[in-house]
Amino acid sequence: MLTIDERLVDEIAERIAKKLRNEQRFDFSPAKFQKVLVDAGELARAISLSRPTIDRLVSRDKIPSVKVGGRRLFSIEEVVGSLKKASLN
């Protein structure tokens, strides 16, 4: 049976992590992520509202969206923020 020194395993893991950090070309911190946009159907499922309700909120300018080509897209985070803000008023 092969026995492995735990200190050796930790040292190898740390060396691998250090090498990966040094070779990293992109900043993967959450602040650098682009917002994910979803269509109305995905938004409806994500926040448990019906598609007609989403369409009504859009037509009344109650939730933010962007048009890309012929598609209307939403940031779930921004929509939830808008709905929370509206419920406080």
SULDABEL-V65052 format. One record per run of one state. SS is the DSSP state (a for helix, b for strand, c for the rest). FROM is the first residue (numbers start at 1). TO is the last residue. Records with the same first field share a line. If there is no record, write none. Layout:
BEGIN
SS=FROM-TO + FROM-TO
END
This chain:
BEGIN
c=1-5 + 24-29 + 33-36 + 39-39 + 48-50 + 60-65 + 69-70 + 89-89
a=6-23 + 30-32 + 40-47 + 51-59 + 76-88
b=37-38 + 66-68 + 71-75
END
